[in-house]
Amino acid sequence: MSAIRKVLKLDPRDNVLVALTPLMAGEAVSFADKEYFPASAIPAKFKFVERDIPAGGEIVMYGVVVGRAREPIPAGGLLTTQNLQHDSGKHSLRSAAYKWNAPDVSRWAAQKFYGYRRTDGQVGTRNYWLVIPLVFCENRNVELLREAFEEELGYGKANPYRLQVRELIQRRNRFAGEMRQEAASSPLFPHLDGIKFLFHQGGCGGTREDARALCGLLAGYIHHPNVAGATVLSLGCQNAEVSILQEELQRRDPQSTKPVLIFDQQATGLESTMLTRAIEKTFGALEEANAVERSAAPLAALTLGLKCGGSDGFSGISANPAIGHTSDLLVALGGKTILSEFPELCGMEQNIIDRSVNEQVASRFVALMTSYAARAKAVHSGFDMNPSPGNIQDGLITDAMKSAGAARKSGTSPVMDVRDFPEYVTTAGLNLLCTPGNDVECVTAQVGAGANMVLFTTGLGTPTGNPIAPVIKVSTNKNLATRMSDIIDLDAGSILSGESTVEDIGAALLDTVLEVASGRQHTKAEMLGQNDFIPWKRGISL
């Protein structure tokens, strides 16, 4: 049996090592035929320097600068917030064209997934109908529709619209010549995965930019391949006007290929009149949405969001590079992937610039990073404040250190396009999307940009999900996968022990993607009903 790996040096240029297991002070540990002696106890996931570092000296990890010493750090010294501050390397324009060695994808070249084909050419992994408020004033009415359509038993105040839905069901069954019991064993609409109801606190009272961004995001959800159509409730006087939503829909879908039912409360008059009409029209639309069935589609039709949340000191070593390999595989097959979380690319700018397909793409990335950083500073914040208390307690001391590991989710493929929130992704290959690192805001944005699935790594554990796109949760370590098995879909912890390679887990994850995309497997977040949706307000979130 091979010896357990205790430390790891991630790049030959590094001057730090990562503890894979807890280390005792003075304990001799070896890596690549060299011995190192920790100057103090080193918790698992934390880092120690391999040689003396003077005050002001650079700390290099993943081959890039991730911090600068506040004070002299002796060889074997533990890196902490007391002796290390955030710093990152400088960046400039590309010096040469990027050359990519694509992975072998022959194993998946002939494989298909079974999805829902839309008339605009997109293919969904799920088939939902959406009910959306244009402004927070309509949240209560959306909740009434949710109860009417979803609830079988009610407690407390009765929902008067449930009876209307029941009558519509009975009318449909009589028309179809069926005799269905109230608790039928088969679903009424077998090819519809459900109705999803979004809630938010925007649409009015904020800036006009916020209103436009919200309409763009909602338009992205309506245009999304996992959505058959939508019911939209408007009050009538809000900043997020119906006309703005329609403009944003036109940008994404010039042919207006999906049904969008819009109901304006002030124009209608009585609330009960509006909701009664909304129920009647929506029920009829569900009949049409149910007519679409799954059929074979190429893997090139998939768009994967790449996300990490509740990150730990192992994220950049196991789960993140694993989904980076999955991204490379899908890109080589002609699909799309989306890397976001711009505050967590701080320090990795040169890598992104060098991988950009042309100067225009690189320049837009730099412009968005610069603008975002300036907005953060304007509210007395900054990218250096991105690591959460949980990140820091688990070994991610600086934002650049966190970023260097987070960027590994992108694999090695070229950056083909850069999009700003809430734009829609249309270019095959790896895309960048400007979003915060905040888990729900980021996933919400990635799905609004067209991700029909999201790969989400976590080292500390988070239940994050999305209303319309499956979120596959990948753990960085076995302990988390065991302790929080109710939220984890796949464990990448075997990479740390050497039992598996990054390529092994990345390939296994693509196989899981095919199962989930085809509806043969549901994610833990889906089974838990984790329908998180938070629109991003620019400049106030990292």
PEFENMO-V385854 format. One record per residue. N is the residue number from 1. SS is DSSP state (2 for helix, 1 for strand, 0 for the rest). D_FIRST is the distance of its C-alpha to the first C-alpha in Angstrom with 1 decimal. Layout:
n->(N N)
ss->(SS SS)
d_first->(D_FIRST D_FIRST)
This chain:
n->(1 2 3 4 5 6 7 8 9 10 11 12 13 14 15 16 17 18 19 20 21 22 23 24 25 26 27 28 29 30 31 32 33 34 35 36 37 38 39 40 41 42 43 44 45 46 47 48 49 50 51 52 53 54 55 56 57 58 59 60 61 62 63 64 65 66 67 68 69 70 71 72 73 74 75 76 77 78 79 80 81 82 83 84 85 86 87 88 89 90 91 92 93 94 95 96 97 98 99 100 101 102 103 104 105 106 107 108 109 110 111 112 113 114 115 116 117 118 119 120 121 122 123 124 125 126 127 128 129 130 131 132 133 134 135 136 137 138 139 140 141 142 143 144 145 146 147 148 149 150 151 152 153 154 155 156 157 158 159 160 161 162 163 164 165 166 167 168 169 170 171 172 173 174 175 176 177 178 179 180 181 182 183 184 185 186 187 188 189 190 191 192 193 194 195 196 197 198 199 200 201 202 203 204 205 206 207 208 209 210 211 212 213 214 215 216 217 218 219 220 221 222 223 224 225 226 227 228 229 230 231 232 233 234 235 236 237 238 239 240 241 242 243 244 245 246 247 248 249 250 251 252 253 254 255 256 257 258 259 260 261 262 263 264 265 266 267 268 269 270 271 272 273 274 275 276 277 278 279 280 281 282 283 284 285 286 287 288 289 290 291 292 293 294 295 296 297 298 299 300 301 302 303 304 305 306 307 308 309 310 311 312 313 314 315 316 317 318 319 320 321 322 323 324 325 326 327 328 329 330 331 332 333 334 335 336 337 338 339 340 341 342 343 344 345 346 347 348 349 350 351 352 353 354 355 356 357 358 359 360 361 362 363 364 365 366 367 368 369 370 371 372 373 374 375 376 377 378 379 380 381 382 383 384 385 386 387 388 389 390 391 392 393 394 395 396 397 398 399 400 401 402 403 404 405 406 407 408 409 410 411 412 413 414 415 416 417 418 419 420 421 422 423 424 425 426 427 428 429 430 431 432 433 434 435 436 437 438 439 440 441 442 443 444 445 446 447 448 449 450 451 452 453 454 455 456 457 458 459 460 461 462 463 464 465 466 467 468 469 470 471 472 473 474 475 476 477 478 479 480 481 482 483 484 485 486 487 488 489 490 491 492 493 494 495 496 497 498 499 500 501 502 503 504 505 506 507 508 509 510 511 512 513 514 515 516 517 518 519 520 521 522 523 524 525 526 527 528 529 530 531 532 533 534 535 536 537 538 539 540 541 542)
ss->(0 0 0 0 0 0 1 1 0 0 0 0 0 0 0 1 1 1 1 0 0 0 1 0 0 0 0 1 1 1 1 0 0 1 1 1 1 0 0 0 0 1 0 0 0 0 1 1 1 0 0 0 1 0 0 0 0 1 1 1 1 0 0 1 1 1 1 1 1 0 0 0 1 0 0 0 0 1 0 0 0 0 0 1 1 0 0 0 0 0 0 0 0 0 0 0 0 0 0 0 0 0 0 0 0 0 0 0 0 0 0 1 1 1 1 1 1 0 0 0 0 0 1 1 0 0 0 1 1 1 1 1 1 0 0 2 2 2 2 2 2 2 2 2 2 2 2 2 2 2 0 0 0 0 0 0 0 0 0 0 0 2 2 2 2 2 2 2 2 2 2 2 2 2 2 0 0 0 0 0 0 0 0 0 0 0 0 0 0 0 0 0 0 1 1 1 1 0 0 0 0 0 0 0 0 0 0 2 2 2 2 2 2 2 2 2 2 2 2 2 2 2 2 0 0 0 1 1 1 1 1 1 1 1 0 0 0 0 0 0 0 2 2 2 2 2 2 2 2 2 2 2 0 0 0 0 0 0 1 1 1 1 1 1 2 2 2 2 0 0 2 2 2 2 2 2 2 2 2 2 2 2 2 2 2 2 2 2 2 0 0 0 0 0 1 1 1 1 2 2 2 0 1 1 1 1 1 1 0 0 0 0 0 0 0 0 0 0 2 2 2 2 2 2 2 2 2 2 2 2 2 2 0 0 0 1 1 1 1 0 0 2 2 2 2 0 0 0 2 2 2 2 2 2 2 1 0 0 2 2 2 2 2 2 2 2 2 2 2 2 2 2 2 2 2 2 2 2 0 0 0 0 2 2 2 0 0 0 2 2 2 2 2 0 0 0 0 0 2 2 2 2 2 2 2 2 2 2 2 2 0 0 0 0 1 1 1 1 1 1 0 0 0 0 0 0 0 0 1 1 1 1 1 1 0 0 0 0 2 2 2 2 2 2 2 2 2 2 0 0 0 0 1 1 1 1 1 1 0 0 0 0 0 0 0 0 0 0 0 1 1 1 1 1 1 0 0 2 2 2 2 2 2 0 0 0 0 0 0 1 1 0 0 2 2 2 2 0 0 0 0 2 2 2 2 2 2 2 2 2 2 2 2 2 2 2 2 0 0 0 0 0 0 2 2 2 2 0 0 0 0 0 0 0 0 0 0 0 0 0 0 0)
d_first->(0.0 3.8 6.6 9.0 12.0 15.0 17.8 19.1 22.1 23.7 26.2 26.9 30.3 29.0 29.7 27.5 23.9 22.6 20.7 18.0 17.8 20.6 21.0 23.1 26.1 25.4 21.6 20.3 18.1 17.4 17.7 18.6 18.8 21.2 21.2 23.0 24.5 25.6 29.2 28.9 26.6 25.2 24.7 22.1 23.7 26.1 26.6 27.4 29.2 27.8 31.2 34.6 36.4 40.2 42.3 42.9 39.9 38.0 34.6 32.7 29.9 29.0 31.3 34.4 36.3 35.4 37.5 39.5 39.2 42.0 41.7 39.8 36.0 34.3 31.0 28.2 30.8 30.1 32.0 34.4 37.7 39.5 38.4 37.8 40.4 40.3 41.1 40.5 41.2 44.5 45.0 47.5 48.4 46.2 46.4 45.4 44.7 41.1 39.2 36.6 34.0 33.9 30.7 30.9 32.4 33.3 31.2 33.6 36.8 38.5 37.3 39.8 39.9 42.8 44.8 48.4 50.4 53.0 56.3 55.4 52.4 49.6 47.2 46.2 43.0 45.2 49.0 50.6 54.1 54.4 57.0 57.4 59.7 61.1 61.8 60.6 64.0 63.0 59.8 61.6 63.1 59.7 58.5 61.4 60.5 56.9 58.1 60.6 58.2 55.1 56.2 57.1 58.1 59.7 60.2 62.6 64.9 65.4 64.6 67.7 66.0 63.7 66.7 67.4 63.9 64.3 67.6 66.2 63.6 66.2 68.5 65.7 65.0 68.7 69.1 66.1 67.6 64.6 64.6 61.7 61.0 60.3 56.6 56.0 52.8 52.5 52.8 56.2 54.8 51.8 51.1 51.3 48.2 50.4 52.8 51.4 53.5 52.9 54.2 54.7 56.9 58.3 61.2 63.9 64.6 62.2 62.7 63.8 60.6 58.6 60.8 60.3 56.5 56.4 58.5 56.2 53.1 54.8 56.0 52.5 51.5 54.5 53.8 50.1 49.0 47.7 51.3 54.2 56.9 57.9 60.5 61.5 63.6 65.7 68.1 70.2 70.8 67.3 66.1 63.5 66.4 66.1 67.4 64.4 62.0 63.8 63.7 60.0 59.6 61.8 59.6 56.5 58.4 61.7 62.5 62.1 60.1 59.2 61.5 61.9 64.1 65.6 67.6 69.6 70.6 73.6 75.0 74.6 76.2 75.0 71.3 71.6 73.1 70.3 67.6 69.4 69.7 66.0 64.9 67.2 66.2 62.5 62.5 64.2 61.6 58.8 60.3 60.1 56.5 55.5 56.8 53.9 51.0 47.6 47.4 45.0 44.4 42.4 39.4 41.7 43.7 40.9 41.1 38.1 38.4 35.5 35.3 33.2 34.3 33.1 30.8 28.2 26.3 23.6 26.3 26.6 22.8 21.9 24.8 27.6 26.2 25.1 28.7 29.8 28.1 29.9 33.1 32.7 32.2 35.3 37.3 36.6 37.9 41.1 40.5 41.1 38.9 40.2 38.8 40.8 40.6 42.6 42.2 38.5 39.1 40.8 39.3 38.1 41.6 41.2 38.2 40.3 43.4 41.6 40.3 43.7 45.3 48.6 50.5 52.1 48.8 47.5 50.8 50.9 47.4 48.6 51.9 50.2 47.8 50.7 52.9 50.3 49.6 53.3 53.8 51.1 52.8 56.1 55.0 53.6 50.0 47.6 44.2 42.8 43.4 41.2 38.0 38.4 37.8 34.6 33.4 34.2 32.7 29.4 29.3 31.6 34.3 36.6 37.9 36.8 33.2 33.3 35.1 32.7 29.9 32.4 33.7 30.3 31.4 33.9 31.4 33.0 36.0 39.6 41.6 44.4 46.6 47.1 48.9 50.4 50.4 51.7 51.9 50.5 47.8 49.1 47.3 44.4 41.2 39.9 42.6 43.0 44.9 46.3 45.4 44.3 40.8 42.0 39.9 42.8 45.2 42.8 41.7 45.4 46.3 43.6 44.8 48.4 47.6 46.5 42.8 42.6 39.0 37.1 33.4 32.8 29.7 29.5 27.3 29.7 31.1 34.5 36.4 38.4 39.8 42.9 46.0 45.9 42.5 39.2 36.7 33.0 30.9 27.4 25.4 23.5 21.0 19.7 21.6 24.8 24.2 23.9 26.7 29.1 28.3 32.0 32.3 29.0 28.9 25.5 22.4 21.0 18.6 15.5 16.6 15.9 12.2 11.9 11.5 15.1 17.6 21.1 22.5 20.6 22.0 25.3 25.8 24.9 27.4 30.1 29.7 30.3 33.3 34.8 34.6 36.1 38.7 39.9 40.3 37.9 35.7 37.0 35.2 34.7 37.4 39.8 39.2 39.9 43.0 41.9 44.9 44.8 47.6 48.7 50.8 50.3 53.2 53.1 52.5 51.7 48.1 44.9)
